[in-house]
Amino acid sequence: MIQNIKSMFSKMDDTSRKDAFRYLEDAFDLQHAEATIGTWLSNGEIPEDYQPKIVLAFQNILRAQELRIRRIKVNF
């Protein structure tokens, strides 16, 4: 599951990553989500209890990103 989370995170643009950090801060009461997720991803140490919630949240964030990109393309 960690590999899936890493893959999803790598596909996020800056806006989506900010959304991901905000989600992590709120959902898991993290003080420094950017540093924490960096450590989790680089070391593969995402707490097992958190993984299903992170996968679901990251899937939703990526869906929103795709919709945002489609709107931008349509407007050109």
C-alpha positions as CSV (number, residue, x, y, z in Angstrom):
1,M,0.0,0.0,0.0
2,I,2.9,2.4,0.7
3,Q,4.1,2.0,-2.9
4,N,0.6,3.0,-4.1
5,I,0.6,6.1,-1.8
6,K,4.1,7.1,-3.1
7,S,2.9,6.7,-6.7
8,M,-0.2,8.9,-6.1
9,F,1.8,11.5,-4.3
10,S,4.3,11.7,-7.1
11,K,1.4,12.4,-9.6
12,M,0.2,15.4,-7.6
13,D,0.8,19.0,-8.7
14,D,1.6,21.7,-6.2
15,T,-2.1,22.5,-5.5
16,S,-2.9,18.9,-4.9
17,R,0.1,18.5,-2.6
18,K,-1.1,21.4,-0.5
19,D,-4.5,19.7,-0.3
20,A,-2.8,16.5,0.8
21,F,-0.8,18.2,3.5
22,R,-3.9,20.0,4.8
23,Y,-5.7,16.6,4.9
24,L,-2.9,14.9,6.8
25,E,-2.7,17.8,9.3
26,D,-6.4,17.6,10.0
27,A,-7.0,13.9,9.8
28,F,-4.0,12.8,11.9
29,D,-3.4,16.0,14.0
30,L,0.1,16.5,12.5
31,Q,2.0,19.7,13.2
32,H,4.3,19.6,10.2
33,A,2.6,17.5,7.5
34,E,5.2,18.4,4.8
35,A,8.1,17.1,6.8
36,T,6.2,14.1,8.2
37,I,4.9,12.9,4.8
38,G,8.4,13.4,3.4
39,T,9.8,11.2,6.1
40,W,7.0,8.6,5.8
41,L,7.4,8.4,2.0
42,S,11.2,8.3,1.9
43,N,11.5,5.7,4.6
44,G,8.3,3.8,3.8
45,E,7.1,4.2,7.4
46,I,3.5,5.3,7.0
47,P,1.7,4.0,10.1
48,E,-0.4,1.0,9.0
49,D,-3.6,2.4,10.6
50,Y,-3.3,5.6,8.5
51,Q,-2.7,3.9,5.1
52,P,-6.3,3.1,4.0
53,K,-7.4,6.7,4.9
54,I,-4.5,8.2,3.0
55,V,-5.1,6.1,-0.1
56,L,-8.8,7.1,-0.2
57,A,-7.9,10.8,0.4
58,F,-5.1,10.8,-2.2
59,Q,-7.5,9.1,-4.7
60,N,-10.0,11.9,-4.2
61,I,-7.4,14.6,-4.4
62,L,-6.1,13.2,-7.7
63,R,-9.6,13.0,-9.1
64,A,-10.1,16.7,-8.2
65,Q,-6.8,17.5,-9.8
66,E,-7.9,15.7,-13.0
67,L,-11.1,17.7,-13.1
68,R,-9.2,20.9,-12.5
69,I,-6.8,20.1,-15.4
70,R,-9.7,19.3,-17.7
71,R,-11.4,22.6,-16.9
72,I,-8.2,24.4,-17.7
73,K,-7.8,22.6,-21.1
74,V,-11.4,23.4,-22.0
75,N,-10.9,27.1,-21.3
76,F,-8.1,27.5,-23.8
